[in-house]
Amino acid sequence: MGPSWLLWTVVVTVLLLTRAAPLEASRFCGHLEFWNSNKRCCSSCLQRFGPPACPADYEFAENCGLNDFGDTVAHPFKECSPGYCNPNGTELCSQCNSGATAPTHMESPRRTHKHCRKKPIPPKEVCPLKPEEAGVSSSPGRWSLRQTTQNEVSSRRAFVPPSVLPLAVLPLFLVLLLILAVVLLSLFKRKVRSHPCSSLAGPQYPSTSVHWPCPGSLEGLGSGNRGKTSLLQLSSWEFQSLASQPLSRLLDELEVLEELIMLLDPEPGPSGSMAYGTTRHLAARYGLPATWSTFVYSLRPNRSPLRALIEMVVAREPSATLGQLGMYLAQLGRTDALQVLSKLG
């Protein structure tokens, strides 16, 4: 399960959250009512909020902008549809220059009609006269009242229900959190996969792709190899020179190759303990199957398995280096073979 799996999780989570929080209408009350969760009955929007305020082009929103939990999901009032006005401050707008009221929305069959006890309706605010209606007698006081009313209406248009904000911010917060987790996981995997030694890095060998282990880590690998030669005797410059030399050079250095063959090819007899760090294990590091190792070991003593392994690797990957061989020997804990290989440095 890599970063791609986490990315798909982010997408699915966002879709589920988007569908899980729709702003639905009330399931219990009509268009001009809201559900009173305390009394468990439907109350009139007109009794709670009073008639729509001036100017006369507003009507009640569906369920007064309240859901069945009592949360505000929209403003209680909304503007009239084009061609409709509300000069009398009724619950719904009507066609301009006509006394007919706009038809109410059809009620859902699943909604109940249990109404709460009626309360007094708040009085309607007195609308100020328009400038053309007031004529020359318009006073600054009326203009200020009209300006105040317009400011109230404009503030209503910019109204953002406080309960809507958490619904919109929560999916965004989860997306950012999951993206941050994907980035941190990718960085952690890269750090685990690569552990280069800083003392070997530099412009002298920019093209090498082999990360040679640090001398301290090599010493730790070699400490459990029956107390053999310590890797502290091998200087870092010898490792650096091996990292850039081709593996095919080992086929030309017959003396060094013979010493490595004597160290890596032998395997214990039927009664001996299981050997570790032989040519068979080295072949597995290069990605060769166990059947290939069994075949080349069957050719002994006429043919050396280590020599056959080096020839196979060079033929398959001409860019292979002695540094890669040294890294595998260090991972296998063969400090004695590393000591011999350092002669080529």
N, C-alpha and C positions, 0 to 999 in steps of 0.2 A: 504494500500500500504506500505508494509514493506521493509526490506532490500533486500528480494528476488526479489521484483518488480524492485528496482533500479539496481540490478545486471543484470537483463534481459535487462534493458535500456542501460546499458554499452555495453553489447554484441551487441545489435542491432545498436547502434551508431557506434561502431568500424567497423561493416560490411558495413554500409552505407558509412562511410568515406573511407573505402578501395576501394569500387567500384566507389565512386564519383570522384576519382582523378587518373584515369589510364593515363599512358604515351602513348597516342595514336599518330599515325603518322598524318601528315598533311592531311586535308580533301580537300585541293585545289590544291596542287602541287605534282609533281612526286617525285620519290625516290631520285634523285640528285638535288632537288630544295628545297627552303624554302619559306614560305609565308611572304612577306613584308607587314606588317599591315599598315604601313604609306602610301605606294604607292598602296596598294591593288593589288599586282601582284606577280608572282612567279619569284624569282631570283635564279641564278645558285650558287650552293655551291662552284664551282671552282672559280667563280669571287669574292666571298667574302673571302674565306679562302686560296685560292691558291692550288697548287698540294699537295698531301700528302708528309710529310717531311720524311727524312731518319731515320732509314734504310728502304729499299724499301719493306716493308711487311705490309703496311697500305692502307686502302681505306676509302672513305667517309661513315659515318653512314647514316642511313635513315633520310632525311631532314636535314642533317648536325647537328643532335641533337637538333633542334629547333622545338617548337610547333607553332601553328598558332597565339599565343599571343606574340611571340618573346622571350619566356622564354627558357633558356638552360636546357634541360632535360637529355642530354647525351653529351659525348665528340663528337666533329665534326668528328673525325677519329676513326676507329676501326681496329683491326688486321685482316689480311686476313684469310680466312678459310684454314684448313689443305690442303696442296697440291697446294695452289695458292700463287702467288707472284705479286709484282708490281714494277718491276725494272725501268719502264719508268715514274713512278709517275703519272699514269693516275687516273681517277676518281674511277675506280673499279679494283680489282685485276684480274689477269688471271692465267691460269694454268702454273705452273713452266715449263721452257724449251719449252714454246709454246707461240705463238703470239696471240692466241685467248683470247678475253676478256670474263670475267664471265658474264653470262646473267643477265640483269637488272630485277628488280622485276616487276611483272605485275601491271599496273596502274589500280586504281579503276575507274569504270565508272562515279562516282559522282565527280571526281576531274576535275577542269577546267585547261586550258592551256593558261592562260593570262600571258605572260612573260613580265618582266620588260625590260627596255632598257639595252642593253649589256654594260658592263664595261671592261676595260683592266684586264687581268688575271695577278695576281702577279707572278713574276718569281719563278721558283723552286730552292730550295737551292741545292748547289753542294754537292753531297755525297762524303765523303772521301774514299780513297782506303782502302781495307781490308789489314790486315798484310800480308797475303799470296800473294796478288797481288802486293804489294809494294816491296816485297823482302827485301834485305839488305839495300836498300836506304831509308827505312822508317825513317822518322825523328820524334823527340819527339813532334814537333809541330802538325803533323798529328794525332799522338796518342792522344794528348790532345783534338784536334777537335773531334775525334771519341768518346772520353770519354764524352765530353760535349753533343754531340748528343744523346748518350745513356741515359744520365741523363735526357735530355728533354723528351725522349720517356717514361722513367720510371715514370717521373712526370705526364705524360699524363695518364698513366694507373691508377695512384692513384688519378686522378682528380675526385672531387665530385661536381657536378653542384650545385651552391648556391640556385637555385630555387627548387631543389629536397628536400633539408633539411627541409623547412617548411612543405612540404607535408608529410614527414615521422614523424616529431615531433608532429604535431597537433593531430593525433589520440592518441598518447601516452600521451600527456598532458591532453586530455579530459578524458582518462581512469583513470589516477591518480587523477584527480579532482573529478570524480564521486565516486571512491573508498573512497576517503577522506570524501566525503559527507555521504556515507553509514556508515562509522565508527563513525562519529560524531553523526549521527542520532541514532545509536544503543546505544551509551553511554548516550545520552540525555534521551532516553526512560528508560534505566535502572535507571538513577538517579531520574526520576520522579516517577517510581513505588516504589522505596524503600526510606523511610525517617526514618531510625532508630535513636533513641536517643543515643548519645554517652555516656551519663552518665550511661546507663543501660548495655552497652557492656562490656564484660570482660570474663576471663576464667572461672568464676564461673558458667556461664550458657552457655556452648558452644553448647549444643544440641538443644536449643529451636529455633524454626523457626518463632516465633512471634516477631515482632518489636513493642515494647511498645512505644506509643507516648511520646514525651517530656513533662515534667510538664508544661512548658509554653504554649504548644499547647493545652493541656487538659484544662488549665485555660481559654484559649480563647474560647474553645467549651462550657465550662460551664458558661461563663459570660452572655450568652443570655438566660439562663434557669431560667428566672424570679427571679434572684438574690438569687439562692439557695446556698448551701454550697460550699465554695471555695475549689478547689483541692489543694491549697497550704497546707491545713491541712494534706494531705496524703503524707507521706514521700516516697522517692524513693525506700528504701529497702523493703517497703510493696509491691510496684509494682513488684519488682524483684522476690520476693518470690511467688507472684501469677503467674508469667509467667511460672514457672516450675511445678506448681501443676496441677494434672489432673482435668478435669471438673467433673468427677464422684464423687469427694469429696463433691461437693455441694449437692448431693443427700443424703449424710450422715449427713450433718450439717442442721438439720431440722429448727432450729431457724433462721439461716441466709436465708434459702430458703423461709420460710414463709414471712419474711420481703420483700424479692425481689418479691414474688408473689403479695403482697399487693401494691407494687409500680408499677409493670410492667403489671399485668394482666388487671386492670380496663381500660375500654374505656368509652368515654362520651356517653350520651344518644342521642336520635334523635335531641334534640334541642341544644345540646352542640357543641362546636367547635371541629374541627378535631384534634385528639390527635396525638402526634408524640413521638416516643421513647417507644412504648409499646412492648409487646411480639410479636405482629404481625409484627412489623418492625424488631425486633430482628431475627425472623424466616427468613425473607427475606435476612438478612445479612448472614445467614448460608446456603442460597441457596435453601430454601424450597419454594414451590409454594404457591400462595395465596389461592388455594383451600384447601390445608392442614391446613392453619391457620383458614379458615372459618369452617372447620370440627371440629378442637379441641376447638374452641370458642363455638361451638354448644353444647359441652359436659358440659359446666359450668351449675351449680356450683358443679357438682359431681366430676369434674376433672379439675385441674389447667392447662391452656395452657402452662405456663412457665415450669412446671414440665414435661409435655409431650414433650416439645421442648428439654429439657436437656436430657431426656431419649432417644429421637430419635437421637440426635447428638452423644451421647456416644455410642449407638449401631452401628451407621454408621461409626464413626471415634473414636475408643478408645483412640487415641493419642491426642484428643482435650484437651486443657488446660484452666485453669481459666484466663490466660493471654489473650487468644483470646476473651473470653467473656468480659473481662474488656476493651479490645480495641474497640469492637463493642459498648459497652455502652458509651465509650468516644466519638465515632463518632456520636452517637445519642444524645449526650449532656445530658445524665442522670447522673449528678454528684451525685445525691442522692443515686442512685443504686450503684455507685462506692464506696460511703462512706460505704454502708452496706457490699459490697463485700470485702472491705479492712480488715474487721474483721477476715478474713481467712488468712491474711498475717502473 
